[in-house]
């Protein structure tokens, strides 16, 4: 029974190590799924920005067309203040489009940065699982070895004995060398 106990400890340690590696792999998978969602969100930011820009261009063109039609219909020449008004409308539209582009780029960048961070966290979780397994195996081996030694196994320190006069010394026949 004494010999079976270290074997059971080793078996339990191996099972714990396997479990630790599996946990690290599962955490990595979870982080990777979250990263995929962040990548998808980045794509949505870009698509929304493109749609907003397209809509803004159409809206700006419509407003400029209405202004131009109103000025031409009223018999006003397209110069001076009228031309300045059309240029202001075009600039306002370009500014709105730039804002949409910047907002989309920033949202996409932030989402991709989050995805990168999650992938890195996944790799760390996987490594922690492996390190936990190695540590667990080493600890189990040390405990099982200590238990085996205590139950009659070979103990390296048993080679040390007390010599004549109660002194500690190596397991050597000291009387032969006197």
N, C-alpha and C positions, 0 to 999 in steps of 0.2 A: 504494500500500500504506500510505503514511503517513497518508492521510486515512481509510482504513478502520479503523485502530487506534482512534481516538477514537470512531468509530461503534460499534465492537464493545464498547468500554468502557461507553458509554451503554446499549447493549442489555443488557449484563451487569448494570449498575446497576439498570435497570428491573426485570429479572428478580429480582434480590436484594430490591428494594423490595416487589415482589409477594409474594415468599416470606415476608418479614418480616410483612406484613399478614396473610397466611394463618396464620402461626404464632400471632400474637396472637389471631386469631379462634378458632383451634382450642383454645388455652388457655382462652379465655373459655367456650367450649362445655363443656370438661371441668369447669371450676369450677362452671358452672351445673348440670351433671348431679350433681355432688357435693352442691350446695345442695339439689337436689330430694330427694336421699336423706336429707339432714338434716331437711328439712320432713316427710318421711314418718316419720322416727324420732320427731319431735316428736308427730305424730299417734298413733303407737304408745304413747308415754309417757302421753298423755292417755287413750287407750282402756284401757290397763292399769290406770291409777289408778282409772278409773270401774269397771272390773271388780272390782278389789280392794275398793273402797268398797262395792259391791253385796254382795260376798261377806262382808265384815265386818258389814254390817247384818244379813244373814241369820244369821250366826254369833252375833252379840250377841242377836238376838231368840230364837234357839234356846236359848242359855244362860239367858237371863232366864225363858223359858218353863219350862225344867227346874227352875230355882230356885223359881219360883212354884208349880209343881205339887208339888214336894217339900215346900214349907212348908204348902200347903193340905192335901196328903195327910196330913201329920203333925199337922194340927190346930193349927198355929201361926197366930196372927193376923198380918195383914200390916201391922204397925206397928212403930215403934221400930227395933230392930236389923235385922229382916227387911227393912223398907222401905229402910233405909240400905244394906243389901247389894245390893238390886236397883238402887238409884240408883248405887252404885259400879260395878256391872256395866255400866249404861247409859253412865256417864261413861267407862269404860275403852273401850267400843266406839266412842264418839264420838272419843276421843283417837286410836284406831287409824285411824279414817276420816280424821281431820285429817292424820295423818302420811302416809297414802296420797295424799291430795289434794295436799299440799305436795310430796311426792316426784315426783308426776306433773307438777305445774306447773313445778318446778325443772328436771326433765329436758327438758320441752318447751321451756322458755325457753332452756336451754343449746343445744339442737339448733337452734332458730330463730336464735340468735345466731351459731352456726357457719355456718348457711346464709347469713346476711347478710354475714358476713365473706368467705365464698367468692365470693359474687356481686360484692362490692367488688373482691376480688383478680382476678376475671375481667375486670372493667372496666379495672383497671390493666394487666393483661396485654395487653388489646386496644389500649390507648393506647400502651403501650410498643412494640407492633408497628408502629403507625402512625408513632411518633416514630423508630423504627429505619429505617423506609422513607424518611422525609423526610431524615434524616441521611445515609443511604446515597446517596440521589439527589443531595444537595448535594455530598457528597464526590466522587462519580463525576463530576459536572459540573465540579467544580473541577479534578480530575485530567485529565479529557478536554480541558478548556480549556488547561491547562498544556502538555499533550502537543501540542495543535494549534498552540500558539504556538511551541513548540520546533521544530516541523517546518515552519516557514515561514508560519504564520498571522500575523495582525495582533497585535502586541504594543504595548500602550499606552506602555510605557517606551521604545520605539524612537523616539518623537517627541522624546526628549531627546538632544541631541548635545553635543559639546564645541565651544565657541565658540573665538574666537581666543585664543591663549595657553594653551590646554588647560583653560579653565574650563568648568564644566558650565552649560548654559543651555538655555532652550527653543529649539525648532526655528524660530528666527526669523532672518531675514537682518539681522544686527546692523550690517553696514556701512552700511546705508541710513539708520540713525538717528543716525549720528555727525556 
